[in-house]
Amino acid sequence: MTSPLETSSTDKPTRRIAIEQVSRVEGHGKVTLLLDAEGHVHQARLHIVEFRGFERFIQGRPYWEVPVMVQRLCGICPVSHHLAASKALDVVVGAKQVTATAEKVRRLMHYGQMLQSHALHFFHLASPDLLFGFDSEVSRRNIVGVAAAYPELAKQGVLLRKFGQEIIRITAGKRVHGTGSVPGGVNKSVSREERKELLAALPQVLEWARSGVELVKALHGKNRALYESFGLFRSTLLSLVGEQGRLEFYDGTLRARDADGKIILDGVAPKDFRAHIEEEIKPWSYMKFPYLTSLGPERGWYKVGPLARVQNCDFIHTPLAEAQRQAFRDAHGGAVVHAPLAYHWARLIELLHAAEVVGELLVDDDLSGTELVVTGERTGEGVGCIEAPRGTLIHHYRVDAQDLVTMCNLIVSTTHNNQAMNEAVRAVAREYLDGHEPTEPLLNHLEVAIRAFDPCLSCATHALGQMPLQVEVRSPTGALLGRLVR
């Protein structure tokens, strides 16, 4: 499945165009293009230039510190890392099944995060492109421009995120980098007063979520030809699914469908992921390239996240979101949708689902229970898997007899989507830039394709082995005195 734009071999002189940094995403990345004298694209790549090293410096730390430490990977989706680490370490402390209160508090925390993260991405980061056009004035393509032209829409986005952040504060202790989830359970429950306060705001949240889905549906209807062809590529889909194949964010088993929708992997327990997923290293990015072992690195890459989840599941158990899932399928004749811009439609369906699940949980008295933590027979290894806003997230740890972490491997959502994002970039470059002089509006088309995946580049960056290092010593005049390369 290698694209002709993957290669840079050419007898003609080339010039390099770089988008540095990619805007309106979390973290740091750049896009590079190699063009010949006629402007034809010979290579298009998304580079992740940020190095974090979490997998290394977590080693040697006591396991109970990990659920709090790993949240520092990200300020947008810290809850996902908090809970994935907790679920992995549940296994280590022997908590085969956490209490009903612990599971439901964690679920409320997680669905609150899904709601706030999806609201942030769509209303603040993606909507300027969708509302004003990909080639509109750059000064307008931002949340300030949206607030000026669509003040009510911008307000709804802010308040939807505020509601999700309030859920996180109540369940985790604070809005960002909380401490509510611990190995074996949680350290606090949700009081009846807190539940009542959140329930009072829920009807308005549901209404805003419903109107958000209708907005993105209308945008797709108005621009159907563009939205169904922009950055188009075909791939396998991967996600967790719950019981009977329902849409599930907190728990479940791994399922994969091929590009035509046929199930090719199903019922895989997260603890067995290593038998089915491998990671490839490429020299031009700090981000790894996962693939399904059975298909190999050339054919086995896939996409994750809202577009994969909404199509990989068999149903959504909440009625409003299920009706919208059916409308999404009907709009495309039941065929698998691969166009990156459809991520936004699926994302808003998930936002609505998250609001509905929050409503279900808030009326459940288990949330206010007193049994918070369980432990059992210790083990030395655990895997935690969860659906983060951007897609499937896997945390894998080994812990020694002294309670210290000896191994950490994280496969985060944006890493799963690495090859898919590169394919989208190449498809856009081929369609819009080949043979044309690059301009800011044309280069923004590449960023639009990347933003559709809602990447968190900070989360996704780690390296195998040693980080390449080059040290140069120069005189006050700038003359090179020496160079050391590792």
N, C-alpha and C positions, 0 to 999 in steps of 0.2 A: 504494500500500500504506500510505498515511497513516492512522493510527488516529484515531478521534474523540477519543481522550484527548490527542491531540497539540495540539489547539487550546484556548486559554484564553478565547475569546470567549464571554461570557455577560452577560446583563442583570442577573443576580443578583449581590449582593456575594459575594466569595469569601474564604476564609482559606487561608493557606499553612502546610503541614506540611513540615518538613525532617528528614531523617535525616542528621546531620552529626557525625561522619564514619561512612561505611560501615565496619563492623568485619570483622575476619578476612579482609582482602584486602591485597595489597601496594600501597602508595601511598595517596593521599588522593582521596576522591570523596564526593559527597553525592547524595541523592535528594530532589526536591521534588515535592509534591502540591498542587494547587489544588482545594479543596473548596467547594461551595456550602453554604448554610445547612442543607440536608437531608443533607449528608455525601456528596453525589454527586461523583465525581471528574471534573474537567474537564481536568486535565493531570497527567501523570506523567512525570518526566524524570530520567535519570541525568546528573549534571553532574560533569565532571572539573575540579577546581579547582586542580590542581597544575601549575605551569609549570616546565619544565626547560631548554628552549632548546638542546639538544644539537646540533641541525642547524645552528645559527648558530655556536656557539663552536668547533666542529670546523674550520670554514673558516679557512684560513691556517696550519693545523698540518701538519707533515710527515706524509706518508701512513703511514709505518711506526709512528707513534704511535697511529694510530686503533684498531687491534684491542684495545689495552689501554684507551684512553680510553673507548670506547663501553660497556665493561662497567659503568662507573659509573652507567649508566642503571638498573641493577637489582642487588640483592644475592641474588635468588632464581634468576634465569636469566641470569647474566652470560656463561656459556659460549655461549649462543645468539648474543648480540651479538658476542662474541669471534670465533666461527667465521663468522658471516655477513659481518662486515667483512673477515676474512681471505680468504674466498672471492671477494669483490668485488675485493680488491686483488691476488689471484692474477692476475686479468685484466690489471691495470695493470702488473704486473712481467713479464708475458709468460709466466706459468706456465700453459700450456694444460692440462697434466695434472701434478698433483703426484705425488711418488713414492708407491709402494705403502705404504711405512712412514709417510709423512706422512698419507695419507688414512686409514689404519687407526688411527693414534694419535688423529687428530681424531674419527673415528667413536667410538672408545672413550670419549673425553672427552664427546662429545655424548650418547651413550646412558647414560653414568653420570649426566649431568645430568638427562636425562628421568626416570630412575629416582628420583633424590633429590627432584626437584621434584614429581612426581606423588605420592610418598609424603608429602611435607610437606603438600600441599594436602588430600589425602583424609583422612589420619589426624589431622592437627592442626587444619585449618581447617574442613573440611566435615563430618567425622564427628559433631561434637556435635549438629548439627541432625538428622542422619539417625538417630542412635542414641537421642536423647532426645525428639525431636519439635520442630517449629518453634516451638511455643508453650510449651515447657518453661521452667522458671525460668532467668532470664538468668544467674544466678550459676553455673549448672551447664553452660551452653552454652559450653564452652571446653576446652582440652586438659587442664586440671587436673581438670575433671569427668570427662573420659574416662578419665584415669589412675586416678581413684578407683573408677569403676564397672567399667572394663574394663582392668585393669593390663597384661595380656598383650598386648592389642591396641595400647595406647599404646606399649609397649616395642617391638613389632614395627615400628611406624611410625618410631620414633626410630632403630632399628638399620638399617632399610632406607635411610633417608636418610644415615646414617653411611657405609654401604657406597658409595653413589653419590658422596658427598663425598670419600671416600678415592680413588676412581677419578679424580676431578677433580684432587686433590692430586698424584697420581702423573703424570698426563698434562700438567697445566697449571702445575705448580710449587707451587701452594697452592690451598686449598679455595675461596676467593673471590677473584676478580679476578686470575687467574693470567696467565702470559705465554707459555704453551706454543705457541700457534699464531702464525705470522708470515706475512706475504705471501710466497707461494711454497712454504710447507710448515710445518714445526714446528722447534723448537729443541732438542728432546730426544726420545728414544725410550723405550720401556718395557723395563726389564731383565727377564731371565728370573726373577730372584728376586721382583721386584714382581708379575709375572704369577702366579707360584706362590702368593704370599700371597693374592692376590685370588681365585684359583681355589679355595683351601681354604674360603673363606667362601661360595662360590656356591651349593652345594646348599641351605643353610639359607635363603638369599635367595630362591631359586626356590620353596621351600616356602611362605615367607611371602607371596610374590607370588600364588601359586595360591590360598592361603586368603583373601587380600584380594579376589580376584575372586569367590570363592564367597560371601563376606560381602555384597558389594554386590548380587550376584545375588539372594541371599535377601531382602535389604531391599526390592528391587524386587518380588519375588514376594509379599511380605507386604503391601505397600502399593501394589499395582498401579494401582488406580484413581486414587490421588493422584499417583503418580509419572508416570503417562502423561498427566495433564491439567494439572498445575501449570505455570503460565507458558507454556502451549503457544502456539506460533506456527509458521508454515511459512516456509521460506526456501530459497534456493540453498545448496549446500555447496561450499567451495573448499579445496583442499590440493595439495601435491605428491604425485605417485605415482612409483614407481620402474619399472624394466623390467617389462613385461607387466602393469602396473597393480598391482604389489605395494605394500604399506605401506612407506613410506620417510620417514625423518626427516632424513637428511643431504643428499640430492641428489634429482634427478628433474625432472619437468616439471609444469606447472600443469594441473590438471583441475578442472572445475566440473560439478556435477549440479544439475538443477532440483529443486524440492520433491518431485516424484514419482520422482526417481532417474534421469531421463534425462540422459545426458551432453550438455552444451551447449558445453563448451570442453575441449579436450584437446590434449596434446602441445605446450603452449606453453613454449618455453624461458624461464627466468627473465629473461634479458636483454631479452626482448620484452614484459615486463609492462606497459610504458607504453601499448602498443597496445590493452590489454584492461582495465586498471584505472585509474580516475580517483578523485580525492578531493574531496569536497564540504566546504565550511566552513559551520559554523553558529555564530551569535553567542553562544550560551549555554554553549559548551564549548570548552576548549583542544584537545580531541581531534577529529581530522578524521573524515569519514564516507566510506570507500571504497565504490565500486560498480563493477560490470561495465559498461564503456562501451557494449556492445551493447544493454544493457537500460535504461540511463539511471538517474538517481539515485532515482527513485520505485520502480522494480522491480528494480534491479540489485544491491541490497545482499545480503549473504550471511553465513554463519557459518563459522568456522574452528575448529580445535582437535580434540581427541580424537573428539568425536561426528561431526564431518565426516570426519576421516581414516579412521576404522574403517569408515565406510559408503561413502566415495569410492573406496577401494582395491578391487581384485578379489580379493585374497587377502593373507594374512600368511605369510611364508615359514617362520617358526618354528612348530613343531607345536603347542605348548601354547597359544600365543596364537591360532593359527588355529582350534583347536577351540573356544575361547571366543568368537571372532568368529562362528562358525557358530551357537553356542548363543544368542548375542545376536540374530542374525537370526531364528532359529527361534522365539524367544520373542515376536517381534513379527510373525510370519507373513511375513517377508521384506519387509515394508513399510519405507519410509524412516521413521526415528524422529526426531522433531523436539522432543520434550519436553526441556527443559533439564536435568532431573534425570538423564536418561540419560547426560549427560556423565560422571558419576561411574563408571558401569559401563564406558563406553568407556575412561576414563582408567586404570582398573585393568587392563584388557586390554592397554593400551599399556605399563603398568609391567611386566607379565609378559613382554611381547615384548622390552622393553629388557633385562631380566635374561637372557633367552635369547641375545640378540645379544652381550651382554657375554661370555657363555660361549663363543660362537663365536670372538670376537676374541682372547680370552686364550690360545687354543691355536694362534694363527697366529704363526709365527716372524717374519713381516714386521714385527710390532710392535717387535721388537728390532733392526731393521736400522740401517744407518749412513748411508744416503742420505736426507737430511732436507729439503733445499731445492733447488728448481730455479728458474731465471729464463729469460727469453727476450726477444723484441722488445717494447719498452715500448709501452703504449697510454695514452690519457688518460682512460679511463672504464671503470668496472666495476660489475657488479651481482652481489650475492651473495644467495642465497635458501636458506632452511633451514626445517625445521619445528621451531619452539620448542615447549616444553611446552604453551603456550597456543594455538599455531597458527602459520600461515604468517608468516615474518619476512623482510622484504626490506630490504637495504641497497644504496644506490645512491650512487656517488661519482664526481666528476670531479677530476682531478689535473693541475696544470700542469707546464710544463717544469722548474720549480724544485722539483718534488716536493711542492708544497703543495696541500692540498685546497681546491678552489674551489667545490664544491657537494656538499651532503650531503642526501639524502632518506631517511627511515626510515619504512617502513610496518610497524608491529609488530602482533603477534597481537591484542592487545586493541583496537587501532584497527580492524582488520578486523571485529572483533566488536561495534563500537560500536552500530550500529543494532540488531543482534540483541539486545544487552543491554537497550536501551531498549524493544524490543518485548516482551521478557519481563517487564520492570517494569510495563508498561502492562497486560499480560494478567493479572498477579497483582493489580494495583490494581483492575482491573475485577471480578475474581472475589471478592476477599476484603475490599476496603476500601470499595467503593462502597456508600453508604448506611449505613455503620457508623462509629461513633466510633473513631478510630484509637487503638490501644493498643500498648504495646511488643511483645507477641507478634504482633499483626497487622502492625506495621511490620517485624518481623523476617522475615516472609514475603517482603518485597521484597528484603531482604538475601540470603535463601536463593537467590532467583532469580539475583541478581548473582554470588554465590559459585560457582554451578554452572559458570560460565564460567572460573573461576580467573583473574580479571582481574589484570593487573599495570598499575595505573594510572600508576605512575611511568614505565614504559617508553613509555606511549601518548601522552604529552602533549607537543605542540609546536604552534606557531602559524604561520600564514602572515601575513607582514607584521609590523606593530608590535603589541606587546602593549599593550592599553589601560591607561592609567595615570591615577590621580587622586591629587593631593597636596592635603591640607588643612593649614592652619596655624591652631592654636587657642591661645588665651590660657591662663594657668594655671588660670582658672576654667572653662575648657571652651568659651568663646565662640568662634565661628568668625570668624577674622580674614581668611581668604582661601582660595580654591580654584583649583587649576590642573588642567585636564583635557587629556590628549593623546588 
